[in-house]
Amino acid sequence: MAGRPSIPRGYEQLSLSTTVASALTPPQLGASGQPHFALIRTDQDIRWRDDGNDPTASVGVLVKANEVLLYDGKIEDLRLIKVSASATLDVSFYSFGGP
């Protein structure tokens, strides 16, 4: 992503309070589709998967409390779940701009 300016495309705050995996709700950008990547900060440990399977409290990629996940895959395939305590996610969506 270095050398390519990014354009802010939206923000979402998501509460993970159940044991059911949650998905993000990226903004629709008209003809340009969805944002290219998301920055996700969590206040509690979470896990994520994007391979078509839901994460569980013990299976998936671990993101520790107060860490930031830079996710640049297919945002609509991302599923997240809390590990133990309810987690609040702050999510900023971005698209690439410029040439």
C-alpha positions in Angstrom: 0.0 0.0 0.0 3.0 2.3 0.2 3.0 4.9 -2.4 -0.7 4.8 -3.0 -2.8 7.3 -1.2 -5.9 6.0 0.6 -9.3 7.6 0.7 -11.4 7.3 3.9 -14.7 5.6 3.0 -16.5 5.1 6.3 -16.5 4.0 9.9 -18.4 1.3 11.8 -18.4 0.4 15.5 -19.4 -3.2 16.1 -20.0 -5.0 19.4 -19.2 -8.7 19.6 -21.2 -9.8 22.5 -22.4 -13.3 21.5 -20.7 -16.5 20.5 -22.0 -16.2 16.9 -19.5 -14.9 14.3 -20.2 -11.4 13.0 -19.5 -9.8 9.7 -18.6 -6.2 9.0 -20.9 -3.9 7.0 -18.7 -2.0 4.6 -20.2 1.0 2.8 -21.3 0.6 -0.8 -19.4 2.9 -3.0 -21.6 2.9 -6.1 -19.8 1.8 -9.3 -16.5 1.5 -7.5 -17.8 -1.3 -5.3 -16.6 -1.8 -1.7 -13.6 -0.4 0.1 -10.2 -2.0 -0.6 -9.2 -2.5 3.1 -10.1 -1.9 6.7 -8.3 -0.9 9.9 -9.9 -2.7 12.8 -9.1 -2.0 16.5 -10.5 -4.2 19.3 -10.7 -3.5 23.0 -10.7 -7.3 23.8 -9.2 -10.4 22.2 -11.0 -11.6 19.1 -10.5 -14.2 16.3 -11.1 -13.9 12.6 -11.4 -16.1 9.5 -12.1 -15.3 5.9 -12.0 -18.8 4.4 -15.8 -19.5 4.4 -15.7 -20.9 7.9 -16.8 -19.1 11.1 -14.1 -18.6 13.8 -14.7 -19.8 17.3 -13.3 -18.6 20.6 -10.3 -21.1 20.1 -10.0 -21.3 16.2 -9.1 -18.5 13.9 -6.4 -15.8 13.7 -6.0 -14.2 17.1 -6.0 -10.4 17.5 -5.1 -9.3 21.0 -6.8 -6.5 22.9 -5.8 -3.0 21.7 -4.1 -4.3 18.6 -4.9 -3.1 15.1 -5.7 -5.5 12.3 -5.1 -4.2 8.8 -7.3 -6.4 6.7 -7.0 -6.1 2.9 -8.8 -9.2 1.7 -12.4 -9.5 0.6 -14.1 -7.6 3.4 -17.5 -9.3 2.9 -15.9 -12.7 3.7 -14.4 -11.6 7.0 -16.0 -13.1 10.1 -15.1 -12.1 13.6 -15.9 -13.5 17.1 -15.0 -12.5 20.7 -12.6 -14.8 22.6 -14.1 -14.3 26.1 -15.3 -10.8 27.1 -17.6 -8.7 24.9 -15.5 -6.8 22.4 -16.0 -3.5 20.7 -14.5 -3.0 17.3 -13.7 0.3 15.7 -13.5 -0.1 12.0 -12.3 2.4 9.4 -12.8 1.6 5.7 -10.5 2.9 2.9 -10.1 2.8 -0.9 -7.0 3.4 -2.9 -6.9 6.7 -4.7 -4.6 8.3 -7.3 -3.0 6.6 -10.2 
